[in-house]
Amino acid sequence: MINYPSQLSEIIADRPYPLLFATISGAHLYGFPSADSDFDLRGVHILPVPEVIGLILGQETIEVSEVRQKLELDLVTHDIKKFFELLLKKNGYVLEQLYSPLIVYTTKEHEELKSIALNCITKYHSHHYLGFAQNQWRLFDKERPRRVKPLLYVYRVLLTGIHLMQSGEIEANLVKLNEKFQLPYIPDLIARKLAGAEKSVLEDADVDFYLQERDRLVNVLESVSNISHLPSNPSAKEALNELLVRVRMASLG
């Protein structure tokens, strides 16, 4: 694993339940973290059996935001059952968390899950990326001055979706994606975002071009989704169920 700031390991060690995995998401995963970007950690925790079957239930989702030694940390974990349910609901967020190469904590079951979850990927994950792009464009377009960051998110999710439909592989890093797509404006946008607040805004005259590019990529994503060889529905439910039961029972000791 890569060496990360010690604060990341500290916040992982403080969790009330055992973890299946924890990875880094957000700007660090997407390939354009600023010097002051916070660390977005995402993962899966394992509730003990009494807190699943009893009257007093454990937390399905745990969110922690704090600053440790001047480093902003944001950690969200789901219980293993909830996470598996999200995988079966064609949720691109959890796929990106699961397959993030920026691993802070892992287990052998994490590797097993990555293998199983390949059978959760469907052509209808395109809807997730189309919806995310639409939301980010609205955020980009309502602000004055318009910021580069939400625009980068628009292109990141559209390219992730196109790549997924074409290859069946999750790739959330915009820099790596652009090695394939070769969009000439992406490096400039990333450089603007990394240069700081003063240069990370856009002139109004540029917006029409970026809108045209958004529309073009939306059309590409819709087209490749229609012809994708990916299945229409996930086929991993039984394997996920077997892994869930095995991990939950192991928590009994």
SESE-313291 format. One record per residue (C-alpha): x, y, z. Coordinates in Angstrom, 1 decimal, m for minus. Layout:
! SESE-313291
ZALUM      u      v      w
ZALUM      X      Y      Z
...
END
This chain:
! SESE-313291
ZALUM      u      v      w
ZALUM    0.0    0.0    0.0
ZALUM    1.0    3.6   m0.5
ZALUM    2.3    5.7    2.4
ZALUM   m0.4    8.2    3.4
ZALUM   m0.4   10.8    6.2
ZALUM   m0.5    9.2    9.6
ZALUM   m3.8   10.9   10.4
ZALUM   m5.6    8.6    8.0
ZALUM   m4.4    5.5    9.8
ZALUM   m5.4    7.1   13.1
ZALUM   m9.0    7.8   12.1
ZALUM   m9.3    4.3   10.8
ZALUM   m8.0    2.9   14.1
ZALUM  m10.6    4.8   16.0
ZALUM  m13.6    3.1   14.3
ZALUM  m16.1    1.4   16.6
ZALUM  m16.5   m1.6   14.3
ZALUM  m14.1   m3.7   12.3
ZALUM  m13.6   m2.6    8.7
ZALUM  m13.7   m4.7    5.5
ZALUM  m11.8   m1.9    3.7
ZALUM  m11.2    1.8    3.5
ZALUM  m10.1    3.7    0.4
ZALUM   m9.6    7.3   m0.6
ZALUM  m12.2    8.9   m2.9
ZALUM  m12.8   12.6   m3.9
ZALUM  m10.2   14.8   m5.6
ZALUM   m7.3   12.6   m4.7
ZALUM   m8.9    9.7   m6.5
ZALUM  m10.0   11.8   m9.4
ZALUM   m6.5   13.1  m10.1
ZALUM   m6.8   16.8   m9.3
ZALUM   m6.3   17.4   m5.5
ZALUM   m5.3   20.9   m4.5
ZALUM   m2.6   21.4   m1.8
ZALUM   m5.4   22.0    0.7
ZALUM   m7.8   19.3   m0.4
ZALUM   m9.3   17.3    2.4
ZALUM   m9.1   13.5    2.4
ZALUM  m12.3   11.7    1.6
ZALUM  m12.2    8.2    3.0
ZALUM  m14.9    5.7    2.2
ZALUM  m15.3    2.1    3.3
ZALUM  m17.3   m0.8    4.8
ZALUM  m17.7   m1.6    8.5
ZALUM  m19.1   m4.9    9.9
ZALUM  m21.8   m4.6   12.5
ZALUM  m21.7   m7.5   15.1
ZALUM  m24.6   m9.9   14.9
ZALUM  m26.4   m8.6   18.1
ZALUM  m26.6   m5.1   16.5
ZALUM  m28.2   m6.6   13.4
ZALUM  m30.8   m8.9   14.9
ZALUM  m31.6   m7.2   18.2
ZALUM  m34.0   m4.4   19.1
ZALUM  m31.1   m1.9   19.5
ZALUM  m29.6   m1.8   16.0
ZALUM  m26.1   m0.5   15.1
ZALUM  m25.4    2.3   12.7
ZALUM  m25.8    1.3    9.1
ZALUM  m23.9    4.4    8.0
ZALUM  m21.2    6.2   10.0
ZALUM  m20.0    9.7    9.0
ZALUM  m17.1   11.5   10.7
ZALUM  m15.6   14.9    9.7
ZALUM  m12.7   16.3   11.7
ZALUM   m9.4   18.0   11.5
ZALUM   m6.3   16.2   12.8
ZALUM   m3.0   18.1   12.8
ZALUM   m4.3   20.6   10.3
ZALUM   m5.5   17.8    7.9
ZALUM   m9.2   17.7    7.1
ZALUM  m10.6   14.2    7.1
ZALUM  m14.0   13.1    5.9
ZALUM  m14.9    9.4    6.6
ZALUM  m18.1    7.6    5.6
ZALUM  m18.6    3.9    6.0
ZALUM  m21.6    1.6    5.4
ZALUM  m22.3   m1.6    7.1
ZALUM  m21.5   m4.5    4.8
ZALUM  m25.1   m5.4    4.1
ZALUM  m26.0   m1.9    3.1
ZALUM  m23.0   m1.6    0.9
ZALUM  m23.8   m4.9   m0.8
ZALUM  m27.4   m3.6   m1.4
ZALUM  m26.0   m0.5   m3.0
ZALUM  m23.8   m2.6   m5.3
ZALUM  m26.9   m4.4   m6.5
ZALUM  m28.7   m1.0   m7.1
ZALUM  m26.3    0.0   m9.9
ZALUM  m24.6    2.6   m7.8
ZALUM  m21.5    4.0   m9.4
ZALUM  m20.3    5.7   m6.2
ZALUM  m19.8    2.4   m4.3
ZALUM  m18.1    0.8   m7.3
ZALUM  m15.5    3.6   m7.4
ZALUM  m14.9    3.3   m3.6
ZALUM  m14.5   m0.5   m3.9
ZALUM  m12.1   m0.3   m6.8
ZALUM  m10.1    2.8   m5.7
ZALUM   m6.4    2.0   m6.0
ZALUM   m5.8    4.4   m3.0
ZALUM   m6.1    1.8   m0.3
ZALUM   m5.8    2.8    3.3
ZALUM   m7.0   m0.5    4.9
ZALUM   m7.8   m3.8    3.2
ZALUM   m8.6   m7.5    4.0
ZALUM   m8.7  m10.7    2.0
ZALUM  m12.5  m10.3    1.9
ZALUM  m12.0   m6.9    0.2
ZALUM  m10.1   m8.6   m2.6
ZALUM  m12.8  m11.3   m2.8
ZALUM  m15.5   m8.6   m3.0
ZALUM  m13.7   m6.9   m5.9
ZALUM  m13.9  m10.1   m7.8
ZALUM  m17.5  m10.7   m7.0
ZALUM  m18.6   m7.1   m7.8
ZALUM  m17.5   m7.4  m11.4
ZALUM  m20.8   m9.1  m11.8
ZALUM  m22.6   m6.1  m10.4
ZALUM  m21.5   m3.9  m13.3
ZALUM  m24.3   m3.3  m15.9
ZALUM  m25.0   m1.1  m18.9
ZALUM  m27.5    0.9  m16.7
ZALUM  m24.7    2.3  m14.6
ZALUM  m24.7    4.9  m17.4
ZALUM  m27.8    6.4  m15.7
ZALUM  m25.8    7.1  m12.6
ZALUM  m23.1    9.0  m14.5
ZALUM  m25.5   10.9  m16.7
ZALUM  m27.4   12.0  m13.5
ZALUM  m24.2   13.0  m11.7
ZALUM  m23.0   15.0  m14.7
ZALUM  m26.4   16.8  m14.9
ZALUM  m26.2   17.7  m11.2
ZALUM  m22.6   19.0  m11.4
ZALUM  m23.4   21.1  m14.4
ZALUM  m26.3   22.8  m12.5
ZALUM  m23.9   23.5   m9.7
ZALUM  m21.3   24.9  m12.2
ZALUM  m23.8   27.0  m14.0
ZALUM  m25.6   28.7  m11.1
ZALUM  m22.4   30.1   m9.5
ZALUM  m20.9   33.5  m10.4
ZALUM  m18.1   33.5  m11.2
ZALUM  m18.3   29.9  m12.4
ZALUM  m15.7   27.6  m10.8
ZALUM  m13.5   25.0  m12.5
ZALUM  m14.0   22.3   m9.9
ZALUM  m17.6   21.3  m10.7
ZALUM  m16.8   21.5  m14.4
ZALUM  m14.0   19.0  m13.9
ZALUM  m16.5   16.7  m12.1
ZALUM  m18.8   16.9  m15.1
ZALUM  m16.2   15.7  m17.5
ZALUM  m14.8   13.2  m15.0
ZALUM  m18.1   11.4  m14.5
ZALUM  m18.9   11.4  m18.2
ZALUM  m15.6   10.0  m19.2
ZALUM  m15.8    7.4  m16.4
ZALUM  m19.2    6.4  m17.6
ZALUM  m18.1    6.1  m21.3
ZALUM  m15.0    4.1  m20.3
ZALUM  m17.1    1.8  m18.1
ZALUM  m19.6    1.1  m20.9
ZALUM  m16.8    0.4  m23.4
ZALUM  m14.5   m1.7  m21.2
ZALUM  m16.4   m2.8  m18.1
ZALUM  m13.7   m1.3  m16.0
ZALUM  m14.0    1.4  m13.3
ZALUM  m11.5    4.3  m13.8
ZALUM  m12.2    7.4  m11.8
ZALUM   m8.9    9.3  m12.4
ZALUM   m9.4   12.0  m14.9
ZALUM   m5.7   12.2  m15.8
ZALUM   m5.7    8.5  m16.7
ZALUM   m9.0    8.7  m18.5
ZALUM   m7.7   11.6  m20.6
ZALUM   m4.7    9.4  m21.7
ZALUM   m7.4    7.5  m23.6
ZALUM   m9.7   10.3  m24.7
ZALUM   m7.1   13.0  m25.3
ZALUM   m9.4   16.0  m24.7
ZALUM   m7.0   19.0  m25.1
ZALUM   m8.8   21.2  m22.6
ZALUM   m8.6   18.8  m19.7
ZALUM   m5.0   19.5  m18.7
ZALUM   m5.7   23.2  m18.7
ZALUM   m8.7   22.9  m16.5
ZALUM   m6.8   20.7  m14.0
ZALUM   m3.9   23.2  m14.0
ZALUM   m6.4   26.0  m13.3
ZALUM   m7.9   24.1  m10.4
ZALUM   m4.5   23.4   m8.9
ZALUM   m3.3   27.0   m9.3
ZALUM   m5.7   28.2   m6.5
ZALUM   m8.8   30.2   m6.2
ZALUM   m7.7   33.2   m8.3
ZALUM   m7.3   31.1  m11.5
ZALUM   m9.9   28.4  m10.8
ZALUM  m12.8   30.4  m12.3
ZALUM  m13.9   30.7  m16.0
ZALUM  m14.7   33.6  m18.2
ZALUM  m18.3   33.7  m19.4
ZALUM  m17.1   33.6  m23.0
ZALUM  m15.8   30.0  m22.4
ZALUM  m19.0   28.6  m21.2
ZALUM  m20.6   27.9  m24.6
ZALUM  m17.7   25.7  m25.6
ZALUM  m17.8   23.7  m22.4
ZALUM  m21.6   23.3  m22.8
ZALUM  m21.1   21.9  m26.3
ZALUM  m18.5   19.5  m25.0
ZALUM  m20.8   18.4  m22.2
ZALUM  m23.6   17.7  m24.7
ZALUM  m21.3   15.9  m27.0
ZALUM  m20.0   13.6  m24.2
ZALUM  m23.6   13.0  m22.9
ZALUM  m24.5   11.8  m26.4
ZALUM  m21.4    9.6  m26.6
ZALUM  m22.3    8.0  m23.2
ZALUM  m25.9    7.4  m24.2
ZALUM  m24.8    5.8  m27.5
ZALUM  m22.1    3.5  m26.0
ZALUM  m24.6    2.5  m23.3
ZALUM  m27.1    1.4  m26.0
ZALUM  m24.6   m0.8  m27.7
ZALUM  m22.6   m1.9  m24.6
ZALUM  m22.1   m5.7  m24.2
ZALUM  m22.5   m5.3  m20.4
ZALUM  m25.4   m7.1  m18.9
ZALUM  m28.7   m5.4  m18.1
ZALUM  m28.8   m6.7  m14.5
ZALUM  m26.3   m7.7  m11.8
ZALUM  m25.8  m11.5  m11.3
ZALUM  m23.8  m11.3   m8.0
ZALUM  m26.6  m11.6   m5.5
ZALUM  m25.9  m15.2   m4.4
ZALUM  m22.2  m14.7   m4.1
ZALUM  m22.6  m11.4   m2.2
ZALUM  m25.1  m13.2    0.1
ZALUM  m22.6  m16.0    0.8
ZALUM  m19.8  m13.5    1.6
ZALUM  m22.1  m11.4    3.8
ZALUM  m23.2  m14.4    5.9
ZALUM  m19.6  m15.7    6.2
ZALUM  m18.2  m12.3    7.3
ZALUM  m21.1  m11.7    9.7
ZALUM  m20.8  m15.1   11.3
ZALUM  m17.0  m14.7   11.6
ZALUM  m17.7  m11.6   13.7
ZALUM  m19.1  m13.9   16.4
ZALUM  m15.6  m15.1   17.0
END
